[in-house]
Amino acid sequence: MECDPATRQRLVYLDKSRELGSKFIITDLDETHVLIEPDKVDSLVQKLESIMESLNKSCVLPCYKNYVLG
């Protein structure tokens, strides 16, 4: 899987904490590439999308409120 360094850090964290029930990183190749268990790709993508969605909600709304009210 190719990703930016920040996403790679999230992947390593999720792997170490076994967020998908088991480890899924086969090999951490470099700062932008990791080799992932093929059967975990779909659930990993869903997890990352969920994380990004929650980050967007928590960041955008307060910024919007500050802009409108501030």
Secondary structure, DSSP 8 states (H G I E B T S, - for coil): -B--HHHHHHHHHHHHTTTTSS--EEEEEETTEEEE-GGGHHHHHHHHHHHHHHHHHHHHHHHHHHHHH-
